[in-house]
Amino acid sequence: MTHELKTGGDRGYLRIATEEAFATQEQFDAIMRLVKEGRADKGTMSLWGFYGTSASERTTFIRERLLDLGELRIQAMDDAGIDKAVLALTSPGTQSLFDPEEARRIARSSNDQLKAACERYPNRFHGMIAVAPIDPEWSAEELKRGKEELGFHGVQINSHTHGHYLDEEQFDPILRACADLDLPLYIHPQGPPDGMIGTMVEAGLDGAVFGFGVETSFHGLRMMTSGVFDRYPNLQMMLGHGCEAIPYWIYRHNYMHQAGVRSKRYERLKPLQHDLFHYLRNNVLATNSGMAFAPAIKLMIEVMGEDRVMYAMDYPYEYLPDEVRWLDDMDIPAEQKKKFFQTNAERWFKL
């Protein structure tokens, strides 16, 4: 231990964790029903077939803490020195469900439950809106309700919806609503769809260890290369886990994307108004969730800019208070550190 972890800003900044998960019992029951019936995709079967049934210490802790929006979570925040948490319905949200009515009901109910928790702990909890992308028009209306009636600060989409991605035309109502309402769009991982997952499950690499990042960086790059940010230049897309590695790869992404456009090899790749560096630095925000690794954080800051990188813990999937200490001791200027832990989150989530 290098120092005691306290809330209240004793180190010159508050700590705001920006990718923290919760679940509702209704959501959990619906996902587990699909798993038991064998109707879920391979990624959901692998993830929730384990996390929903295993009696291990880790899975028991995660299930208990996902369903808690009260004192257990507050105590965990206090013990780790976390002042505020931005909460979102855990992956896969409603996106593994097939019945639009059920998906809408679970999303709306989870938003109402989260609102009640934010009212109980107004100085500790802030909400992101859950939607049902299987019904984009309804989701756009729920985004409006989430901001104007519930006072939430963004929306979390758990990447693909049955193998379909937000840059596809049918999801434009969601993108348009985010842009019109000035709501940041957090694209969070779930298991790769069946068309992508291949032998990842057999290799033990389908989840957070690898598959999540591959699938979600693919989603992020689809957004960056499809003209979404030319249509909606003020739209802000958030990516966690070190921006799903895109800042590390951005030079090659950009070079090969431009080569692909010039070659006219792909029907989908059309000339954009800017290069990919521009979209990364103007339309993409990043958190370090699950990536308490100073070299990766410094790379994000260098590539994206110090105003676009934020702290996240990834509770309860990753909960190690020592990681907070390591990042407190990160060798970056004090002004950058305050932006990383506090003021960037306040700015982009409008806290």
Backbone hydrogen bonds, N-H to C=O, Kabsch-Sander energy under -0.5 kcal/mol:
donor,donor_aa,acceptor,acceptor_aa,energy
6,K,4,E,-0.6
11,R,13,Y,-0.5
12,G,9,G,-1.8
16,I,14,L,-0.6
16,I,341,F,-2.5
17,A,15,R,-0.6
17,A,84,K,-2.8
18,T,16,I,-0.5
18,T,311,Y,-1.4
20,E,86,V,-2.0
21,A,315,Y,-2.8
22,F,88,A,-1.8
23,A,66,L,-2.6
28,F,24,T,-2.5
29,D,25,Q,-2.8
30,A,26,E,-2.0
31,I,27,Q,-2.3
32,M,28,F,-2.5
33,R,29,D,-1.9
34,L,30,A,-1.7
35,V,31,I,-2.1
36,K,32,M,-2.7
37,E,33,R,-2.1
38,G,34,L,-0.6
38,G,35,V,-1.0
39,R,34,L,-2.3
40,A,34,L,-1.1
43,G,192,P,-0.5
45,M,41,D,-2.7
46,S,42,K,-2.4
47,L,43,G,-2.6
48,W,44,T,-2.3
49,G,44,T,-0.8
49,G,45,M,-1.1
50,F,46,S,-0.7
51,Y,47,L,-3.0
52,G,48,W,-1.6
53,T,50,F,-1.2
54,S,50,F,-3.0
60,T,56,S,-2.4
61,F,57,E,-2.2
62,I,58,R,-2.3
63,R,59,T,-2.7
64,E,60,T,-2.3
65,R,61,F,-2.5
66,L,62,I,-2.6
67,L,63,R,-1.5
68,D,65,R,-0.5
69,L,67,L,-0.5
74,I,70,G,-2.2
75,Q,71,E,-2.8
76,A,72,L,-2.1
77,M,73,R,-2.4
78,D,74,I,-2.7
79,D,75,Q,-2.7
80,A,76,A,-1.3
81,G,77,M,-0.6
81,G,78,D,-1.0
82,I,77,M,-2.9
83,D,15,R,-1.7
83,D,81,G,-0.6
84,K,15,R,-1.7
85,A,124,R,-3.0
86,V,17,A,-3.0
87,L,85,A,-0.7
87,L,126,H,-3.3
88,A,20,E,-2.1
90,T,22,F,-3.4
93,G,90,T,-2.6
95,Q,92,P,-2.5
97,L,94,T,-1.4
103,A,99,D,-2.5
104,R,100,P,-2.8
105,R,101,E,-2.3
106,I,102,E,-2.5
107,A,103,A,-2.3
108,R,104,R,-2.6
109,S,105,R,-2.5
110,S,106,I,-2.4
111,N,107,A,-2.0
112,D,108,R,-2.1
113,Q,109,S,-2.5
114,L,110,S,-2.4
115,K,111,N,-2.3
116,A,112,D,-2.0
117,A,113,Q,-1.8
118,C,114,L,-2.5
119,E,115,K,-2.0
120,R,116,A,-1.6
121,Y,117,A,-2.0
124,R,121,Y,-1.8
125,F,121,Y,-2.5
126,H,85,A,-2.2
128,M,87,L,-2.1
129,I,154,G,-3.5
135,D,132,A,-3.1
139,S,135,D,-2.4
140,A,136,P,-2.2
141,E,137,E,-1.6
142,E,138,W,-2.5
143,L,139,S,-2.1
144,K,140,A,-1.6
145,R,141,E,-2.3
146,G,142,E,-2.9
147,K,143,L,-2.1
148,E,144,K,-2.8
149,E,145,R,-2.2
150,L,145,R,-1.9
151,G,147,K,-0.5
152,F,146,G,-2.9
153,H,127,G,-2.9
155,V,184,P,-2.2
156,Q,129,I,-1.9
157,I,155,V,-0.5
157,I,186,Y,-2.7
159,S,157,I,-2.0
161,T,164,H,-2.5
162,H,160,H,-0.6
164,H,161,T,-1.0
168,E,165,Y,-2.3
171,F,168,E,-1.9
172,D,169,E,-1.8
174,I,171,F,-1.3
175,L,171,F,-1.5
176,R,172,D,-3.1
177,A,173,P,-2.0
178,C,174,I,-2.3
179,A,175,L,-2.4
180,D,176,R,-3.0
181,L,177,A,-2.7
182,D,178,C,-0.7
182,D,179,A,-0.6
183,L,178,C,-2.4
185,L,236,Q,-2.9
186,Y,155,V,-3.1
186,Y,184,P,-0.7
187,I,185,L,-0.7
187,I,238,M,-2.6
188,H,157,I,-2.6
188,H,186,Y,-0.8
196,M,193,P,-2.2
197,I,193,P,-2.3
198,G,194,D,-0.6
200,M,197,I,-2.7
203,A,199,T,-1.9
204,G,200,M,-0.7
204,G,201,V,-1.4
205,L,200,M,-2.9
206,D,200,M,-0.5
210,F,207,G,-1.7
211,G,205,L,-1.7
212,F,207,G,-2.6
214,V,210,F,-2.2
215,E,211,G,-2.5
216,T,212,F,-2.5
217,S,213,G,-2.4
218,F,214,V,-1.7
219,H,215,E,-1.7
220,G,216,T,-2.7
221,L,217,S,-2.6
222,R,218,F,-2.1
223,M,219,H,-2.1
224,M,220,G,-2.0
225,T,221,L,-2.1
226,S,222,R,-1.0
228,V,223,M,-0.8
229,F,223,M,-0.5
230,D,227,G,-0.7
231,R,227,G,-2.0
232,Y,228,V,-2.3
235,L,232,Y,-1.8
237,M,235,L,-0.5
237,M,283,N,-3.1
238,M,185,L,-3.0
238,M,236,Q,-0.5
239,L,285,L,-2.2
240,G,187,I,-0.6
242,G,287,T,-1.6
243,C,287,T,-1.0
244,E,240,G,-2.0
245,A,242,G,-1.4
246,I,243,C,-2.2
249,W,245,A,-1.5
250,I,246,I,-1.2
252,R,249,W,-0.6
253,H,249,W,-2.7
254,N,250,I,-2.7
255,Y,251,Y,-2.6
256,M,252,R,-2.7
257,H,253,H,-2.2
258,Q,254,N,-2.3
259,A,255,Y,-1.9
260,G,256,M,-2.2
261,V,257,H,-2.2
262,R,258,Q,-2.4
263,S,259,A,-2.1
264,K,260,G,-1.0
264,K,261,V,-0.6
265,R,260,G,-1.0
266,Y,260,G,-0.5
269,L,266,Y,-0.6
270,K,268,R,-0.9
279,Y,275,D,-1.3
280,L,276,L,-2.3
281,R,277,F,-1.9
282,N,278,H,-1.1
283,N,279,Y,-2.9
284,V,279,Y,-0.7
285,L,237,M,-3.0
286,A,308,R,-2.8
287,T,239,L,-1.9
288,N,310,M,-1.4
290,G,313,M,-0.6
291,M,288,N,-3.2
293,F,291,M,-2.1
296,A,293,F,-0.8
297,I,293,F,-1.9
298,K,294,A,-2.9
299,L,295,P,-1.9
300,M,296,A,-2.2
301,I,297,I,-2.4
302,E,298,K,-2.5
303,V,299,L,-2.6
304,M,300,M,-3.2
305,G,300,M,-0.7
305,G,301,I,-1.6
308,R,305,G,-1.7
310,M,286,A,-2.6
311,Y,340,F,-1.8
317,Y,314,D,-0.8
318,E,314,D,-2.2
323,E,320,L,-2.4
324,V,320,L,-0.6
324,V,321,P,-1.0
325,R,321,P,-1.4
326,W,322,D,-2.4
327,L,323,E,-1.9
328,D,324,V,-2.4
329,D,325,R,-1.8
330,M,327,L,-1.1
332,I,330,M,-1.9
337,K,333,P,-2.3
338,K,334,A,-2.1
339,K,335,E,-1.8
340,F,336,Q,-2.7
341,F,337,K,-2.5
342,Q,338,K,-2.5
343,T,338,K,-1.7
344,N,339,K,-2.0
346,E,342,Q,-2.0
347,R,343,T,-2.2
348,W,344,N,-2.8
349,F,345,A,-2.3
350,K,346,E,-0.6
351,L,346,E,-1.2
